[in-house]
Amino acid sequence: MTKLDPSEVIDRVRKLQQTASDVSCLGRFHEGVRLLRKGMGLLDGMYPVAPEHRIDWMVTRIRLSSTLVALTSEITGDFKAGLAGLDDIRQLIAGVEDPVVRAELSAALEHNYGARLMSVGRNEDSLGYFGTSMEHRRYWLDHTLEAEPRMVGLVQTLAARGWVHTKLGNVSQAREDLNRAIELAEKFELRADAADGRRFLGTLALRTGDVPEALRLYEVSERSYRALDLDVPSQLRLEQAEALLAAGLAGEAGEHLDDLMASMRSQPSVTRELAYIELHRAEAALLADDLVLARQMAGSARRRMLKVGCQTCVGNAKIIGLHADVREALRSGEIPAALPYRAIRTAETLPVPRLAEQAATARMLAVRLDIRRGNLKRAAETLRMVPRPGQLTPIDYRMLRRLCRAELAVAEGRRGKALTEIRSGLTELDAVRDRMGGLDLVSGTALHGQELADLAVKLVLERSDARRLFVWLERTRAQTYRYEPLSAGTDPELAASVAEVRGLGQAIQEAQHDGHPIAGLRAKYNERLREAQRLGWHTGRWGRPRPVAGLGEVVARLGERAMVSFAASGDELVAVVVAGGECRLVRLGSAEAAAESARVLNVDLDALAPDNLPERLAEVVMASARKQADKLDAQLIQPLAELFGERELVIVPTGPLYAVPWGVLPGLRGRPTVVAPSATAWLAAELTKLTRARKIVLVRGPGLAGARGELEKLTTHYRTATTMTGAKATVKSVLRAMDGAKLAHFAAHGAHEPENALFSRLELADGALFGHEMAGLRQPPRQVVFAACELALNRIRPGDEALGFASALLASGSRTVIAPLSRVGDLASAAAMDDYYRALAERESPALALADAIAVDPFRRPFVCLGAG
């Protein structure tokens, strides 16, 4: 075999080192070590080295050794051995005579030394080494003619130091270093390093509570990696999941991590990376209250990390397992005496300062357990050991600390103190919510404060204080609707992404019609749908929050109407009735029983929907529907009837009661009823300034048997209306026509998407019109009527945060939305709408007109009036 020239060998080794560095940035440490050892073997094969190659050989060997020590330490977790190896290399560097070369090598060494310290939480110590590294780099750059191609080292050290400042909470220094790193990376076309810098900047945004900005930067960074044909670092995917968890979107974070986990399991040698993913998946499961999955994922991550020796990750896994066990014990009421001791012991054994927050969390879990067991003295002592939150402390830590303080105050008989803690906690949560972007993020945030809100309701209920309960319900529920809409329109990038989803949906329908396979199209559709959803997380913006509605304001605006605000505490269902200036509390029995009746009624109404249902089947289903309606009426309405008399009603549901078509219940048939997510939301809709808009828009979608006659009848009521049918009823033209209208009526098929509520859809000539697009209208119609299936349905998140097609319009500024809560037959819908508009022409009140229209055939007309009447 021909022996290579020494210069060629050294050049080959340098390429191996660069490749090893590249793959290590993607977390493939074992592959990097293999490449470096191959390079070391090539260098050993050159010995003895000719004098003319000795300097190059020595410099290359030092670089290779430095990188090898760093990667080996990363794999083994042996921090001390890593530093000792770097100290040995420092001695070798001291023997390099050329000061410029020595500066270059020292810069890399000090960077690696700082990185090792950073990896074990010694962030303050690492700053000095990163600073020394930069001094060496500047000296080297000042004395070399090849500054541009070697600028990458300075950029990476700036980014690393910015990352350390982020961890230490030095926000301005972190932002300065990271922005400078990105600026230099772009100037010298170091595109991968620019992507890294933006990823770090995204994490800084996340730490400071700007979740939408974090998600935007992560998205930009991910696109940059893809454009460079580089693998997207698994760490970026994990950081995206962290942002979703910060926003309370546990389900979305779980799906995101499941996809990542599936892709990682197909790769060899990803033990550490997979363990990180499992840790985050366990956290998402815990937030979603899936304790079985949380334990399973945490246990798997712990076993993997024990193999690679990462004690900090093992500690994180312990905390999640502990959290799941504590939650289960608190829920069951059976708390083993050993569990508080286990929590405290866990806190004492966790490495600090790296896991200081986790240790504090373990202590707070011990506090909750001791309170429940009556050991208040030890609970108070342990709670005093929990540090006050700092500027960058996560919201879940803040909420848990507030919850501990509130529960301890309750146990000590200081209920006022407990409510003060809860109020302060919810105010902190408001500050987080105020910085969120799209409706998804705003509504998801309530999850972090759910236990605080539940405790407040429980405390007030124990005193049977109706007025205070009304105030607390408004403070804790449906906070999404407190925000004033901004007329900013839809983000162009989001609009383009949604349009692509729509096109793929059309392609799927055409392929099905022609009998072609759709698996590939369906996979692409789901992928694009996820991308559009991700864009919606950071492109939406809402205005300043409105104040929570006071009882006096509500009473004044109600006038002769009455408001019924439902709430649940555990399995107890209650109602607060505001009527005639009075506020009364009524206990209504089992919340679970009411939820089951509402669910079965909705199923029955779906079954009744077809226009040509066989008579015998219709009788059986109708009997079941009547039975459920009677049960709901007996539980929810009859006990309240004396309080609200013959008044028109405003109903604020809770949880599963959002699915009740109130006009179907015997006690409410023919009674004008408005449904609102909160009194604050209702008051905002009531006080909406009425514009002089007179434009009426009538839209007919494809495939409706009775829609042609329906629209023809409507044109007799609205002779100057803009009618959009057939090929004219496209998404773009309909949205343009709707903007600023007085009334928009849709006769079209629709579908509610429970797992992706803002992508609930209405079928038009060129595909689906999505709820996301309704939320982007600059001036939504004052009233929108959907003669379409299910579009009043919502996904109900914690805190009674309702999310769906109709709710997107209400949040965006529409005053009234008329829509069905279940499927409706085409002919039944057309008849209901004819009756509705005839009544509306006489009464000028949507709620009154709808009550008359529903009463004709309530079980086949499950429409509700949402917002304000």
MOHUHU-V799937 format. One record per helix or strand of 3 or more residues. SS is the DSSP state (H for helix, E for strand). FROM is the first residue (numbers start at 0). TO is the last residue. If there is no record, write none. Layout:
# MOHUHU-V799937
ss=[SS	SS]
from=[FROM	FROM]
to=[TO	TO]
This chain:
# MOHUHU-V799937
ss=[H	H	H	H	H	H	H	H	H	H	H	H	H	H	H	H	H	H	H	H	H	H	H	H	H	H	H	E	E	E	H	H	E	H	H	H	E	H	E	H	E	H	H	E	H	E	E	H	E	E	E	H	E	H	H	H	E]
from=[5	28	50	78	98	122	147	151	170	190	210	233	249	270	290	310	336	355	375	394	414	438	465	478	491	518	550	561	571	581	590	614	648	654	661	665	672	678	695	706	721	725	730	742	756	760	766	770	782	794	800	804	815	825	845	857	862]
to=[24	43	75	93	118	141	149	167	186	206	226	245	264	286	307	331	348	372	383	410	432	461	475	481	513	538	557	568	578	589	607	643	651	658	663	667	674	685	699	716	723	727	737	746	758	763	769	773	785	796	802	811	819	842	854	859	866]
